[in-house]
């Protein structure tokens, strides 16, 4: 099984918390990804494309696969930093 997701990667938890607030205020996920994400995917609104199990680090993968399409995760910490993940499909 494969899913599609977008993410925002930041270096500090307090930034991720601020971005969660902005999402609740209605700022589009893709806009926040372009403006704040440290990942090269930021230029594509955080789009990671399609991936299957075993292709991402375990904590990221677990969170992404638990989401329903359109849902945004809580803050997920990996060795790369702090992520907000939005499942697309």
PDB file of N, CA, C and O in Angstrom:
ATOM      1  N   UNK A   1       0.841  -1.184   0.000  1.00  0.00           N
ATOM      2  CA  UNK A   1       0.000   0.000   0.000  1.00  0.00           C
ATOM      3  C   UNK A   1       0.887   1.250   0.000  1.00  0.00           C
ATOM      4  O   UNK A   1       1.878   1.324   0.726  1.00  0.00           O
ATOM      5  N   UNK A   2       0.516   2.210  -0.815  1.00  0.00           N
ATOM      6  CA  UNK A   2       1.237   3.478  -0.873  1.00  0.00           C
ATOM      7  C   UNK A   2       0.275   4.610  -0.537  1.00  0.00           C
ATOM      8  O   UNK A   2      -0.930   4.523  -0.773  1.00  0.00           O
ATOM      9  N   UNK A   3       0.846   5.673   0.020  1.00  0.00           N
ATOM     10  CA  UNK A   3       0.069   6.875   0.303  1.00  0.00           C
ATOM     11  C   UNK A   3       0.814   8.075  -0.286  1.00  0.00           C
ATOM     12  O   UNK A   3       1.984   7.972  -0.655  1.00  0.00           O
ATOM     13  N   UNK A   4       0.133   9.190  -0.367  1.00  0.00           N
ATOM     14  CA  UNK A   4       0.744  10.458  -0.785  1.00  0.00           C
ATOM     15  C   UNK A   4       0.625  11.425   0.379  1.00  0.00           C
ATOM     16  O   UNK A   4      -0.391  11.460   1.072  1.00  0.00           O
ATOM     17  N   UNK A   5       1.674  12.209   0.585  1.00  0.00           N
ATOM     18  CA  UNK A   5       1.644  13.156   1.700  1.00  0.00           C
ATOM     19  C   UNK A   5       2.495  14.386   1.384  1.00  0.00           C
ATOM     20  O   UNK A   5       3.347  14.380   0.496  1.00  0.00           O
ATOM     21  N   UNK A   6       2.225  15.429   2.147  1.00  0.00           N
ATOM     22  CA  UNK A   6       3.025  16.651   2.144  1.00  0.00           C
ATOM     23  C   UNK A   6       3.527  16.829   3.562  1.00  0.00           C
ATOM     24  O   UNK A   6       2.948  16.282   4.501  1.00  0.00           O
ATOM     25  N   UNK A   7       4.595  17.588   3.726  1.00  0.00           N
ATOM     26  CA  UNK A   7       5.048  17.866   5.087  1.00  0.00           C
ATOM     27  C   UNK A   7       5.728  19.224   5.166  1.00  0.00           C
ATOM     28  O   UNK A   7       6.132  19.821   4.168  1.00  0.00           O
ATOM     29  N   UNK A   8       5.831  19.675   6.403  1.00  0.00           N
ATOM     30  CA  UNK A   8       6.583  20.873   6.736  1.00  0.00           C
ATOM     31  C   UNK A   8       7.640  20.406   7.726  1.00  0.00           C
ATOM     32  O   UNK A   8       7.314  19.775   8.731  1.00  0.00           O
ATOM     33  N   UNK A   9       8.887  20.707   7.453  1.00  0.00           N
ATOM     34  CA  UNK A   9       9.998  20.331   8.326  1.00  0.00           C
ATOM     35  C   UNK A   9      10.653  21.594   8.877  1.00  0.00           C
ATOM     36  O   UNK A   9      11.089  22.466   8.125  1.00  0.00           O
ATOM     37  N   UNK A  10      10.714  21.674  10.209  1.00  0.00           N
ATOM     38  CA  UNK A  10      11.379  22.807  10.850  1.00  0.00           C
ATOM     39  C   UNK A  10      12.369  22.276  11.891  1.00  0.00           C
ATOM     40  O   UNK A  10      12.303  21.118  12.304  1.00  0.00           O
ATOM     41  N   UNK A  11      13.281  23.149  12.301  1.00  0.00           N
ATOM     42  CA  UNK A  11      14.350  22.737  13.217  1.00  0.00           C
ATOM     43  C   UNK A  11      13.985  22.824  14.693  1.00  0.00           C
ATOM     44  O   UNK A  11      14.665  22.233  15.531  1.00  0.00           O
ATOM     45  N   UNK A  12      12.916  23.554  15.024  1.00  0.00           N
ATOM     46  CA  UNK A  12      12.577  23.774  16.427  1.00  0.00           C
ATOM     47  C   UNK A  12      11.096  23.516  16.675  1.00  0.00           C
ATOM     48  O   UNK A  12      10.245  23.876  15.862  1.00  0.00           O
ATOM     49  N   UNK A  13      10.804  22.888  17.811  1.00  0.00           N
ATOM     50  CA  UNK A  13       9.419  22.558  18.144  1.00  0.00           C
ATOM     51  C   UNK A  13       8.548  23.799  18.263  1.00  0.00           C
ATOM     52  O   UNK A  13       7.383  23.768  17.867  1.00  0.00           O
ATOM     53  N   UNK A  14       9.086  24.892  18.799  1.00  0.00           N
ATOM     54  CA  UNK A  14       8.270  26.100  18.964  1.00  0.00           C
ATOM     55  C   UNK A  14       7.811  26.643  17.603  1.00  0.00           C
ATOM     56  O   UNK A  14       6.735  27.233  17.510  1.00  0.00           O
ATOM     57  N   UNK A  15       8.600  26.454  16.566  1.00  0.00           N
ATOM     58  CA  UNK A  15       8.177  26.878  15.220  1.00  0.00           C
ATOM     59  C   UNK A  15       7.031  25.994  14.745  1.00  0.00           C
ATOM     60  O   UNK A  15       6.055  26.486  14.179  1.00  0.00           O
ATOM     61  N   UNK A  16       7.152  24.687  14.977  1.00  0.00           N
ATOM     62  CA  UNK A  16       6.074  23.766  14.596  1.00  0.00           C
ATOM     63  C   UNK A  16       4.783  24.114  15.328  1.00  0.00           C
ATOM     64  O   UNK A  16       3.705  24.051  14.738  1.00  0.00           O
ATOM     65  N   UNK A  17       4.874  24.477  16.595  1.00  0.00           N
ATOM     66  CA  UNK A  17       3.687  24.881  17.354  1.00  0.00           C
ATOM     67  C   UNK A  17       3.053  26.132  16.758  1.00  0.00           C
ATOM     68  O   UNK A  17       1.829  26.216  16.652  1.00  0.00           O
ATOM     69  N   UNK A  18       3.875  27.102  16.369  1.00  0.00           N
ATOM     70  CA  UNK A  18       3.356  28.320  15.725  1.00  0.00           C
ATOM     71  C   UNK A  18       2.662  27.979  14.405  1.00  0.00           C
ATOM     72  O   UNK A  18       1.620  28.551  14.084  1.00  0.00           O
ATOM     73  N   UNK A  19       3.234  27.056  13.649  1.00  0.00           N
ATOM     74  CA  UNK A  19       2.638  26.668  12.376  1.00  0.00           C
ATOM     75  C   UNK A  19       1.312  25.940  12.583  1.00  0.00           C
ATOM     76  O   UNK A  19       0.387  26.099  11.787  1.00  0.00           O
ATOM     77  N   UNK A  20       1.215  25.147  13.643  1.00  0.00           N
ATOM     78  CA  UNK A  20      -0.065  24.501  13.958  1.00  0.00           C
ATOM     79  C   UNK A  20      -1.142  25.559  14.195  1.00  0.00           C
ATOM     80  O   UNK A  20      -2.272  25.415  13.727  1.00  0.00           O
ATOM     81  N   UNK A  21      -0.792  26.617  14.917  1.00  0.00           N
ATOM     82  CA  UNK A  21      -1.750  27.702  15.169  1.00  0.00           C
ATOM     83  C   UNK A  21      -2.172  28.359  13.859  1.00  0.00           C
ATOM     84  O   UNK A  21      -3.351  28.655  13.660  1.00  0.00           O
ATOM     85  N   UNK A  22      -1.211  28.587  12.970  1.00  0.00           N
ATOM     86  CA  UNK A  22      -1.528  29.211  11.679  1.00  0.00           C
ATOM     87  C   UNK A  22      -2.469  28.319  10.859  1.00  0.00           C
ATOM     88  O   UNK A  22      -3.368  28.819  10.183  1.00  0.00           O
ATOM     89  N   UNK A  23      -2.259  26.999  10.922  1.00  0.00           N
ATOM     90  CA  UNK A  23      -3.159  26.080  10.224  1.00  0.00           C
ATOM     91  C   UNK A  23      -4.575  26.194  10.783  1.00  0.00           C
ATOM     92  O   UNK A  23      -5.543  26.217  10.022  1.00  0.00           O
ATOM     93  N   UNK A  24      -4.699  26.265  12.094  1.00  0.00           N
ATOM     94  CA  UNK A  24      -6.016  26.417  12.726  1.00  0.00           C
ATOM     95  C   UNK A  24      -6.681  27.732  12.352  1.00  0.00           C
ATOM     96  O   UNK A  24      -7.908  27.830  12.320  1.00  0.00           O
ATOM     97  N   UNK A  25      -5.867  28.739  12.069  1.00  0.00           N
ATOM     98  CA  UNK A  25      -6.394  30.046  11.647  1.00  0.00           C
ATOM     99  C   UNK A  25      -6.768  30.061  10.169  1.00  0.00           C
ATOM    100  O   UNK A  25      -7.299  31.054   9.671  1.00  0.00           O
ATOM    101  N   UNK A  26      -6.493  28.962   9.468  1.00  0.00           N
ATOM    102  CA  UNK A  26      -6.905  28.857   8.076  1.00  0.00           C
ATOM    103  C   UNK A  26      -5.834  29.115   7.030  1.00  0.00           C
ATOM    104  O   UNK A  26      -6.139  29.157   5.838  1.00  0.00           O
ATOM    105  N   UNK A  27      -4.584  29.288   7.451  1.00  0.00           N
ATOM    106  CA  UNK A  27      -3.515  29.480   6.476  1.00  0.00           C
ATOM    107  C   UNK A  27      -3.290  28.137   5.759  1.00  0.00           C
ATOM    108  O   UNK A  27      -3.145  27.108   6.420  1.00  0.00           O
ATOM    109  N   UNK A  28      -3.259  28.134   4.428  1.00  0.00           N
ATOM    110  CA  UNK A  28      -3.091  26.880   3.691  1.00  0.00           C
ATOM    111  C   UNK A  28      -1.771  26.169   4.023  1.00  0.00           C
ATOM    112  O   UNK A  28      -0.722  26.804   4.138  1.00  0.00           O
ATOM    113  N   UNK A  29      -1.846  24.850   4.172  1.00  0.00           N
ATOM    114  CA  UNK A  29      -0.685  24.018   4.480  1.00  0.00           C
ATOM    115  C   UNK A  29       0.438  24.279   3.481  1.00  0.00           C
ATOM    116  O   UNK A  29       1.592  24.453   3.872  1.00  0.00           O
ATOM    117  N   UNK A  30       0.103  24.308   2.199  1.00  0.00           N
ATOM    118  CA  UNK A  30       1.097  24.466   1.143  1.00  0.00           C
ATOM    119  C   UNK A  30       1.835  25.805   1.245  1.00  0.00           C
ATOM    120  O   UNK A  30       3.034  25.888   0.981  1.00  0.00           O
ATOM    121  N   UNK A  31       1.104  26.837   1.628  1.00  0.00           N
ATOM    122  CA  UNK A  31       1.718  28.163   1.795  1.00  0.00           C
ATOM    123  C   UNK A  31       2.723  28.136   2.950  1.00  0.00           C
ATOM    124  O   UNK A  31       3.816  28.692   2.840  1.00  0.00           O
ATOM    125  N   UNK A  32       2.350  27.494   4.046  1.00  0.00           N
ATOM    126  CA  UNK A  32       3.258  27.388   5.189  1.00  0.00           C
ATOM    127  C   UNK A  32       4.479  26.547   4.838  1.00  0.00           C
ATOM    128  O   UNK A  32       5.592  26.856   5.264  1.00  0.00           O
ATOM    129  N   UNK A  33       4.276  25.492   4.069  1.00  0.00           N
ATOM    130  CA  UNK A  33       5.410  24.660   3.643  1.00  0.00           C
ATOM    131  C   UNK A  33       6.383  25.476   2.801  1.00  0.00           C
ATOM    132  O   UNK A  33       7.595  25.410   3.010  1.00  0.00           O
ATOM    133  N   UNK A  34       5.854  26.246   1.848  1.00  0.00           N
ATOM    134  CA  UNK A  34       6.724  27.061   0.986  1.00  0.00           C
ATOM    135  C   UNK A  34       7.492  28.108   1.798  1.00  0.00           C
ATOM    136  O   UNK A  34       8.661  28.376   1.522  1.00  0.00           O
ATOM    137  N   UNK A  35       6.832  28.695   2.797  1.00  0.00           N
ATOM    138  CA  UNK A  35       7.432  29.798   3.546  1.00  0.00           C
ATOM    139  C   UNK A  35       8.351  29.362   4.690  1.00  0.00           C
ATOM    140  O   UNK A  35       9.276  30.092   5.048  1.00  0.00           O
ATOM    141  N   UNK A  36       8.109  28.185   5.267  1.00  0.00           N
ATOM    142  CA  UNK A  36       8.821  27.828   6.501  1.00  0.00           C
ATOM    143  C   UNK A  36       9.594  26.510   6.466  1.00  0.00           C
ATOM    144  O   UNK A  36      10.522  26.329   7.255  1.00  0.00           O
ATOM    145  N   UNK A  37       9.240  25.592   5.578  1.00  0.00           N
ATOM    146  CA  UNK A  37       9.869  24.263   5.626  1.00  0.00           C
ATOM    147  C   UNK A  37      11.333  24.311   5.233  1.00  0.00           C
ATOM    148  O   UNK A  37      11.721  25.035   4.316  1.00  0.00           O
ATOM    149  N   UNK A  38      12.143  23.528   5.940  1.00  0.00           N
ATOM    150  CA  UNK A  38      13.579  23.410   5.669  1.00  0.00           C
ATOM    151  C   UNK A  38      13.872  22.332   4.630  1.00  0.00           C
ATOM    152  O   UNK A  38      15.025  22.156   4.235  1.00  0.00           O
ATOM    153  N   UNK A  39      12.860  21.617   4.188  1.00  0.00           N
ATOM    154  CA  UNK A  39      13.034  20.523   3.230  1.00  0.00           C
ATOM    155  C   UNK A  39      12.998  21.057   1.797  1.00  0.00           C
ATOM    156  O   UNK A  39      12.260  21.998   1.506  1.00  0.00           O
ATOM    157  N   UNK A  40      13.790  20.463   0.901  1.00  0.00           N
ATOM    158  CA  UNK A  40      13.718  20.877  -0.508  1.00  0.00           C
ATOM    159  C   UNK A  40      12.311  20.761  -1.107  1.00  0.00           C
ATOM    160  O   UNK A  40      12.002  21.433  -2.092  1.00  0.00           O
ATOM    161  N   UNK A  41      11.455  19.909  -0.517  1.00  0.00           N
ATOM    162  CA  UNK A  41      10.080  19.777  -1.008  1.00  0.00           C
ATOM    163  C   UNK A  41       9.266  21.045  -0.789  1.00  0.00           C
ATOM    164  O   UNK A  41       8.151  21.158  -1.298  1.00  0.00           O
ATOM    165  N   UNK A  42       9.807  21.998  -0.040  1.00  0.00           N
ATOM    166  CA  UNK A  42       9.066  23.231   0.250  1.00  0.00           C
ATOM    167  C   UNK A  42       8.657  23.960  -1.023  1.00  0.00           C
ATOM    168  O   UNK A  42       7.587  24.566  -1.082  1.00  0.00           O
ATOM    169  N   UNK A  43       9.510  23.900  -2.044  1.00  0.00           N
ATOM    170  CA  UNK A  43       9.188  24.600  -3.296  1.00  0.00           C
ATOM    171  C   UNK A  43       7.945  24.025  -3.964  1.00  0.00           C
ATOM    172  O   UNK A  43       7.313  24.696  -4.779  1.00  0.00           O
ATOM    173  N   UNK A  44       7.587  22.776  -3.620  1.00  0.00           N
ATOM    174  CA  UNK A  44       6.390  22.125  -4.153  1.00  0.00           C
ATOM    175  C   UNK A  44       5.286  22.063  -3.101  1.00  0.00           C
ATOM    176  O   UNK A  44       4.445  21.164  -3.131  1.00  0.00           O
ATOM    177  N   UNK A  45       5.289  23.014  -2.174  1.00  0.00           N
ATOM    178  CA  UNK A  45       4.266  23.028  -1.131  1.00  0.00           C
ATOM    179  C   UNK A  45       4.386  21.870  -0.160  1.00  0.00           C
ATOM    180  O   UNK A  45       3.409  21.483   0.480  1.00  0.00           O
ATOM    181  N   UNK A  46       5.592  21.314  -0.050  1.00  0.00           N
ATOM    182  CA  UNK A  46       5.832  20.207   0.875  1.00  0.00           C
ATOM    183  C   UNK A  46       5.516  18.838   0.316  1.00  0.00           C
ATOM    184  O   UNK A  46       5.570  17.845   1.042  1.00  0.00           O
ATOM    185  N   UNK A  47       5.187  18.768  -0.961  1.00  0.00           N
ATOM    186  CA  UNK A  47       4.757  17.507  -1.565  1.00  0.00           C
ATOM    187  C   UNK A  47       5.884  16.478  -1.603  1.00  0.00           C
ATOM    188  O   UNK A  47       6.935  16.715  -2.198  1.00  0.00           O
ATOM    189  N   UNK A  48       5.651  15.343  -0.967  1.00  0.00           N
ATOM    190  CA  UNK A  48       6.616  14.236  -0.969  1.00  0.00           C
ATOM    191  C   UNK A  48       6.264  13.173  -2.001  1.00  0.00           C
ATOM    192  O   UNK A  48       7.030  12.234  -2.217  1.00  0.00           O
ATOM    193  N   UNK A  49       5.109  13.319  -2.636  1.00  0.00           N
ATOM    194  CA  UNK A  49       4.674  12.320  -3.605  1.00  0.00           C
ATOM    195  C   UNK A  49       4.185  11.056  -2.910  1.00  0.00           C
ATOM    196  O   UNK A  49       3.732  11.084  -1.766  1.00  0.00           O
ATOM    197  N   UNK A  50       4.291   9.960  -3.629  1.00  0.00           N
ATOM    198  CA  UNK A  50       3.791   8.681  -3.154  1.00  0.00           C
ATOM    199  C   UNK A  50       4.919   7.881  -2.518  1.00  0.00           C
ATOM    200  O   UNK A  50       6.047   7.892  -3.012  1.00  0.00           O
ATOM    201  N   UNK A  51       4.619   7.190  -1.427  1.00  0.00           N
ATOM    202  CA  UNK A  51       5.611   6.331  -0.789  1.00  0.00           C
ATOM    203  C   UNK A  51       4.921   5.175  -0.084  1.00  0.00           C
ATOM    204  O   UNK A  51       3.756   5.263   0.304  1.00  0.00           O
ATOM    205  N   UNK A  52       5.662   4.101   0.070  1.00  0.00           N
ATOM    206  CA  UNK A  52       5.156   2.924   0.747  1.00  0.00           C
ATOM    207  C   UNK A  52       5.873   2.697   2.055  1.00  0.00           C
ATOM    208  O   UNK A  52       6.764   3.456   2.435  1.00  0.00           O
ATOM    209  N   UNK A  53       5.473   1.644   2.737  1.00  0.00           N
ATOM    210  CA  UNK A  53       6.100   1.308   4.018  1.00  0.00           C
ATOM    211  C   UNK A  53       7.567   0.962   3.800  1.00  0.00           C
ATOM    212  O   UNK A  53       7.938   0.304   2.828  1.00  0.00           O
ATOM    213  N   UNK A  54       8.385   1.425   4.734  1.00  0.00           N
ATOM    214  CA  UNK A  54       9.816   1.175   4.667  1.00  0.00           C
ATOM    215  C   UNK A  54      10.601   2.222   3.903  1.00  0.00           C
ATOM    216  O   UNK A  54      11.822   2.115   3.788  1.00  0.00           O
ATOM    217  N   UNK A  55       9.918   3.240   3.374  1.00  0.00           N
ATOM    218  CA  UNK A  55      10.597   4.262   2.580  1.00  0.00           C
ATOM    219  C   UNK A  55      10.918   5.530   3.373  1.00  0.00           C
ATOM    220  O   UNK A  55      11.726   6.347   2.933  1.00  0.00           O
ATOM    221  N   UNK A  56      10.295   5.695   4.528  1.00  0.00           N
ATOM    222  CA  UNK A  56      10.503   6.871   5.377  1.00  0.00           C
ATOM    223  C   UNK A  56      11.012   6.405   6.736  1.00  0.00           C
ATOM    224  O   UNK A  56      10.923   5.220   7.059  1.00  0.00           O
ATOM    225  N   UNK A  57      11.543   7.326   7.529  1.00  0.00           N
ATOM    226  CA  UNK A  57      11.982   6.948   8.871  1.00  0.00           C
ATOM    227  C   UNK A  57      10.757   6.487   9.672  1.00  0.00           C
ATOM    228  O   UNK A  57       9.653   6.980   9.439  1.00  0.00           O
ATOM    229  N   UNK A  58      10.937   5.548  10.610  1.00  0.00           N
ATOM    230  CA  UNK A  58       9.797   4.901  11.274  1.00  0.00           C
ATOM    231  C   UNK A  58       8.777   5.833  11.914  1.00  0.00           C
ATOM    232  O   UNK A  58       7.578   5.627  11.726  1.00  0.00           O
ATOM    233  N   UNK A  59       9.200   6.850  12.663  1.00  0.00           N
ATOM    234  CA  UNK A  59       8.215   7.709  13.335  1.00  0.00           C
ATOM    235  C   UNK A  59       7.404   8.530  12.334  1.00  0.00           C
ATOM    236  O   UNK A  59       6.213   8.759  12.540  1.00  0.00           O
ATOM    237  N   UNK A  60       8.040   8.968  11.263  1.00  0.00           N
ATOM    238  CA  UNK A  60       7.341   9.712  10.211  1.00  0.00           C
ATOM    239  C   UNK A  60       6.334   8.795   9.525  1.00  0.00           C
ATOM    240  O   UNK A  60       5.170   9.154   9.346  1.00  0.00           O
ATOM    241  N   UNK A  61       6.799   7.607   9.144  1.00  0.00           N
ATOM    242  CA  UNK A  61       5.943   6.644   8.451  1.00  0.00           C
ATOM    243  C   UNK A  61       4.727   6.271   9.289  1.00  0.00           C
ATOM    244  O   UNK A  61       3.605   6.245   8.783  1.00  0.00           O
ATOM    245  N   UNK A  62       4.945   5.983  10.557  1.00  0.00           N
ATOM    246  CA  UNK A  62       3.841   5.591  11.445  1.00  0.00           C
ATOM    247  C   UNK A  62       2.779   6.687  11.485  1.00  0.00           C
ATOM    248  O   UNK A  62       1.589   6.410  11.338  1.00  0.00           O
ATOM    249  N   UNK A  63       3.210   7.926  11.683  1.00  0.00           N
ATOM    250  CA  UNK A  63       2.267   9.044  11.752  1.00  0.00           C
ATOM    251  C   UNK A  63       1.529   9.233  10.430  1.00  0.00           C
ATOM    252  O   UNK A  63       0.315   9.436  10.421  1.00  0.00           O
ATOM    253  N   UNK A  64       2.251   9.168   9.319  1.00  0.00           N
ATOM    254  CA  UNK A  64       1.643   9.399   8.003  1.00  0.00           C
ATOM    255  C   UNK A  64       0.594   8.337   7.680  1.00  0.00           C
ATOM    256  O   UNK A  64      -0.480   8.661   7.174  1.00  0.00           O
ATOM    257  N   UNK A  65       0.898   7.078   7.968  1.00  0.00           N
ATOM    258  CA  UNK A  65      -0.029   6.005   7.634  1.00  0.00           C
ATOM    259  C   UNK A  65      -1.252   5.976   8.544  1.00  0.00           C
ATOM    260  O   UNK A  65      -2.257   5.357   8.196  1.00  0.00           O
ATOM    261  N   UNK A  66      -1.189   6.630   9.702  1.00  0.00           N
ATOM    262  CA  UNK A  66      -2.339   6.685  10.606  1.00  0.00           C
ATOM    263  C   UNK A  66      -3.337   7.772  10.213  1.00  0.00           C
ATOM    264  O   UNK A  66      -4.478   7.764  10.674  1.00  0.00           O
ATOM    265  N   UNK A  67      -2.909   8.703   9.365  1.00  0.00           N
ATOM    266  CA  UNK A  67      -3.783   9.806   8.969  1.00  0.00           C
ATOM    267  C   UNK A  67      -4.800   9.374   7.927  1.00  0.00           C
ATOM    268  O   UNK A  67      -4.547   8.470   7.131  1.00  0.00           O
ATOM    269  N   UNK A  68      -5.950  10.030   7.943  1.00  0.00           N
ATOM    270  CA  UNK A  68      -6.931   9.884   6.881  1.00  0.00           C
ATOM    271  C   UNK A  68      -6.603  10.941   5.819  1.00  0.00           C
ATOM    272  O   UNK A  68      -6.028  11.977   6.154  1.00  0.00           O
ATOM    273  N   UNK A  69      -6.956  10.706   4.545  1.00  0.00           N
ATOM    274  CA  UNK A  69      -6.713  11.720   3.521  1.00  0.00           C
ATOM    275  C   UNK A  69      -7.295  13.086   3.925  1.00  0.00           C
ATOM    276  O   UNK A  69      -8.448  13.191   4.341  1.00  0.00           O
ATOM    277  N   UNK A  70      -6.462  14.122   3.790  1.00  0.00           N
ATOM    278  CA  UNK A  70      -6.856  15.477   4.162  1.00  0.00           C
ATOM    279  C   UNK A  70      -6.525  15.851   5.591  1.00  0.00           C
ATOM    280  O   UNK A  70      -6.579  17.027   5.952  1.00  0.00           O
ATOM    281  N   UNK A  71      -6.184  14.872   6.407  1.00  0.00           N
ATOM    282  CA  UNK A  71      -5.881  15.112   7.817  1.00  0.00           C
ATOM    283  C   UNK A  71      -4.428  15.534   8.004  1.00  0.00           C
ATOM    284  O   UNK A  71      -3.547  15.103   7.261  1.00  0.00           O
ATOM    285  N   UNK A  72      -4.185  16.384   9.009  1.00  0.00           N
ATOM    286  CA  UNK A  72      -2.841  16.854   9.344  1.00  0.00           C
ATOM    287  C   UNK A  72      -2.446  16.262  10.692  1.00  0.00           C
ATOM    288  O   UNK A  72      -3.240  16.235  11.632  1.00  0.00           O
ATOM    289  N   UNK A  73      -1.227  15.796  10.767  1.00  0.00           N
ATOM    290  CA  UNK A  73      -0.715  15.188  12.000  1.00  0.00           C
ATOM    291  C   UNK A  73      -0.437  16.234  13.067  1.00  0.00           C
ATOM    292  O   UNK A  73      -0.440  17.438  12.811  1.00  0.00           O
ATOM    293  N   UNK A  74      -0.199  15.734  14.266  1.00  0.00           N
ATOM    294  CA  UNK A  74       0.418  16.537  15.295  1.00  0.00           C
ATOM    295  C   UNK A  74       1.901  16.660  14.942  1.00  0.00           C
ATOM    296  O   UNK A  74       2.320  16.256  13.858  1.00  0.00           O
ATOM    297  N   UNK A  75       2.676  17.207  15.840  1.00  0.00           N
ATOM    298  CA  UNK A  75       4.110  17.364  15.595  1.00  0.00           C
ATOM    299  C   UNK A  75       4.790  16.005  15.712  1.00  0.00           C
ATOM    300  O   UNK A  75       4.613  15.290  16.698  1.00  0.00           O
ATOM    301  N   UNK A  76       5.572  15.661  14.688  1.00  0.00           N
ATOM    302  CA  UNK A  76       6.292  14.395  14.653  1.00  0.00           C
ATOM    303  C   UNK A  76       7.788  14.713  14.659  1.00  0.00           C
ATOM    304  O   UNK A  76       8.288  15.422  13.786  1.00  0.00           O
ATOM    305  N   UNK A  77       8.492  14.174  15.659  1.00  0.00           N
ATOM    306  CA  UNK A  77       9.936  14.432  15.754  1.00  0.00           C
ATOM    307  C   UNK A  77      10.704  13.274  15.130  1.00  0.00           C
ATOM    308  O   UNK A  77      10.436  12.106  15.410  1.00  0.00           O
ATOM    309  N   UNK A  78      11.658  13.622  14.282  1.00  0.00           N
ATOM    310  CA  UNK A  78      12.577  12.640  13.711  1.00  0.00           C
ATOM    311  C   UNK A  78      13.994  13.188  13.870  1.00  0.00           C
ATOM    312  O   UNK A  78      14.190  14.272  14.419  1.00  0.00           O
ATOM    313  N   UNK A  79      14.973  12.436  13.388  1.00  0.00           N
ATOM    314  CA  UNK A  79      16.354  12.924  13.455  1.00  0.00           C
ATOM    315  C   UNK A  79      16.565  14.145  12.558  1.00  0.00           C
ATOM    316  O   UNK A  79      17.583  14.826  12.677  1.00  0.00           O
ATOM    317  N   UNK A  80      15.623  14.426  11.669  1.00  0.00           N
ATOM    318  CA  UNK A  80      15.740  15.568  10.763  1.00  0.00           C
ATOM    319  C   UNK A  80      15.169  16.851  11.352  1.00  0.00           C
ATOM    320  O   UNK A  80      15.521  17.947  10.917  1.00  0.00           O
ATOM    321  N   UNK A  81      14.291  16.717  12.339  1.00  0.00           N
ATOM    322  CA  UNK A  81      13.656  17.876  12.946  1.00  0.00           C
ATOM    323  C   UNK A  81      12.215  17.572  13.313  1.00  0.00           C
ATOM    324  O   UNK A  81      11.873  16.447  13.679  1.00  0.00           O
ATOM    325  N   UNK A  82      11.375  18.596  13.210  1.00  0.00           N
ATOM    326  CA  UNK A  82       9.971  18.495  13.607  1.00  0.00           C
ATOM    327  C   UNK A  82       9.087  18.646  12.363  1.00  0.00           C
ATOM    328  O   UNK A  82       9.228  19.597  11.594  1.00  0.00           O
ATOM    329  N   UNK A  83       8.188  17.699  12.190  1.00  0.00           N
ATOM    330  CA  UNK A  83       7.351  17.650  10.992  1.00  0.00           C
ATOM    331  C   UNK A  83       5.885  17.864  11.336  1.00  0.00           C
ATOM    332  O   UNK A  83       5.411  17.468  12.400  1.00  0.00           O
ATOM    333  N   UNK A  84       5.188  18.494  10.417  1.00  0.00           N
ATOM    334  CA  UNK A  84       3.725  18.437  10.333  1.00  0.00           C
ATOM    335  C   UNK A  84       3.458  17.728   9.012  1.00  0.00           C
ATOM    336  O   UNK A  84       4.012  18.106   7.979  1.00  0.00           O
ATOM    337  N   UNK A  85       2.619  16.714   9.039  1.00  0.00           N
ATOM    338  CA  UNK A  85       2.380  15.885   7.874  1.00  0.00           C
ATOM    339  C   UNK A  85       0.919  16.005   7.468  1.00  0.00           C
ATOM    340  O   UNK A  85       0.027  15.932   8.312  1.00  0.00           O
ATOM    341  N   UNK A  86       0.679  16.189   6.185  1.00  0.00           N
ATOM    342  CA  UNK A  86      -0.687  16.197   5.653  1.00  0.00           C
ATOM    343  C   UNK A  86      -0.811  15.055   4.649  1.00  0.00           C
ATOM    344  O   UNK A  86      -0.114  15.030   3.634  1.00  0.00           O
ATOM    345  N   UNK A  87      -1.693  14.121   4.938  1.00  0.00           N
ATOM    346  CA  UNK A  87      -1.909  13.010   4.012  1.00  0.00           C
ATOM    347  C   UNK A  87      -2.809  13.487   2.881  1.00  0.00           C
ATOM    348  O   UNK A  87      -3.836  14.125   3.113  1.00  0.00           O
ATOM    349  N   UNK A  88      -2.412  13.172   1.668  1.00  0.00           N
ATOM    350  CA  UNK A  88      -3.181  13.568   0.488  1.00  0.00           C
ATOM    351  C   UNK A  88      -4.086  12.440   0.027  1.00  0.00           C
ATOM    352  O   UNK A  88      -5.277  12.648  -0.203  1.00  0.00           O
ATOM    353  N   UNK A  89      -3.523  11.243  -0.108  1.00  0.00           N
ATOM    354  CA  UNK A  89      -4.301  10.076  -0.541  1.00  0.00           C
ATOM    355  C   UNK A  89      -3.675   8.820   0.022  1.00  0.00           C
ATOM    356  O   UNK A  89      -4.172   7.720  -0.221  1.00  0.00           O
TER     357      UNK A  89
END
